[in-house]
Amino acid sequence: MTVTLTIPELATARLTLRAPRLDDFGHYAEILMSDRAEHMGGPFDRHAAWLDFGAETASWQLRGYGPFAMEDRATGRFVGMSILHYEITDPEPELGWMTTEEAEGQGFAYEAAVATRDYVFDRLGWDSIVSYIAPGNRRSVALAERLGARLDAEAARPEACPGCLVYRHDREPRA
């Protein structure tokens, strides 16, 4: 039996959000093996980065949603990931993001997160999604707040990050 999986492609003004490909792994590993991963339990070694990449991308097959690779439409280069995931010990699904060092500060994470959040609400039909953010990760806190997410002090935390801040993105009422 052959299983065909169709992963949607989203377009923003500057990005194509697409299915992760094997050739994205080197960039993904670079992020996870660097200090950029300090708020995600890293830095990781290459093997742990590979296991994480595999688990993230398998989410499409196992749950019907997962990470989008962020590709700069102007250059075709990989600039990061906009991630929908639901790890086995997470209380609920999460919207996350990461960018390469070169893409940092250019608004790519915001642009991708808006498109991914809208996909969650408009295509998956969810009413809410959270972002689990390590307290010291000021840039991610600022991005969550810019996205309009609110700090949810009552939300359950994941086992892997009991001290995480939980930012809740709610579906806005539709006119």
N, C-alpha and C positions, 0 to 999 in steps of 0.2 A: 504494500500500500504506500502511496506517495501522498505526503501532506503538503499542500501548498498554502503558504502563509503570506497574506498581503499586509504589509506594513504601510500605513499611510505616509504620504509626503506632504509637509506643510511648507508654505512659502510666506516669508515676511518681506519687508522692503529690501533687506540686505542679506537674508539667509535662506537657505534651503534646509529644512529639518527633515532628515531622511533616516532610513534604517541604518544602524551601525554596520560597517563592513570590516572584514578581517584586516584590511590595511589601515583602519583607524586605530587598531590596538597599540601601535607604537606611540602614537600621540597620547592615547589614554594612559598608557603605562608611564609615560613621561610625567604626566600630571600626578598620578598616584605615587610615583617614586620620588617626588620632590617635596619640598616643604609646603607646597600648595595643598597637600593632603593632610596637613596637621589637624584640621578640624573634622576630618573624615576617618580618623583612626590611623592615619599614616604618619610618615611615609611608609609605603609598602615595598617589598622586594618584587622583582619581576614576576615570579610565580604567583604571589598573592594578587598582584594586579591582573594577571591572566584569569585567575579564578573569579575575581570581581567582575571583570569584563564579560566572562561567560555567563555568570549568574544574572547580570543586568540584561544582557541581550536575550537570554532564555526567557525572560519575563514575557516577551511578546508571545511566545509559544504557550507558556503555562498560564498566563493571566489575560492575554488579549491586549495588553498595553505594555509599554516599556520605554527605554530611552530613545531619544532622537539624537543623531549626530548633527552638530551644527556645522554647516558648510557655508563659507563666505561665497555669495553668488558672484562677486566681482572677480575673485581669484581662484575659486574652487578649493581653497585650503580648508582643512579641518580646524575649527576654532574652539570646539568644546562639545559638551553634551548637555542637553536638557532632558532631565530624567524623571520618568514616572516609575516609581517602584513601590513594592510592598514586601519588604523583607519578612522572613518567617517570624521574627520577634517584634515586628512593628505593630502598634495598635491599629493603624489605618494607613492607607496609601499616602505616598509622599510625592511632592513636586520638589525636585532639586536641580542644581545646575553646577557646572564647572567649566572653566575656560582654560585655554593654554595661556602661558605667561605672555606671549606676544599679543593675544587678543584681549587681555585684561584692560579694563577701563574704557572700552570702546562702545559699550552699550549692547554688546551681543547677548550677554546673559539676560538682560532685561527683555530684549526683543524676543528671544527664544522662549523665555518663561511666560510672557504674555500669550504667545501663540499656543504654547503647551497647555496653559491654564484654560484658555478658551476652548481648546480641543476637549479637555476634560468635561467642561460644562456643556458645550454645544453638541459634541459628537458622542461622548460616553454617557451624558445625561446625569452626571454627578452633581450634587448640591454643594459639596465641600471637599477640599483637599488640604493637607497640611504640609508645612516645611519644617523639618526638625533641624535646628541650627544650634551649633555649639555656642555657648555664651560669649566666648572671645572672638567669634567670627563677625566682626563689625561690618564688613562689606556685605555679607549675606543678610545680616539683620537689616541693613539699609536697603538692600534690594527687595526683601520681603515687604518692608514698609512702603517702598515706592510702588510696589505692585498692589498696594491697598490691603494687604493681609493684616490681620490683627493678632496681637499676642493673646494666646489662649492659655491662661494659667491653670485652668481646670482639666485640660486635655491630658490623657495618658501619655507617658514617655516610652520610647523604645528601650528594650533591655540593654542594648548596646550603648545607649546614651541617656542614662537616667537624669542627668542634669541639663539636658537639651532644653532650649526654648522651643515652644511650639507656636508657629505662626499659622493661622487659619485663613485660607482663601475661600470665601463664600461666593456662591453664585449670586450675582446682583439680580434684583427683580427685573424681569423683562417687561417692557411696555406693551 
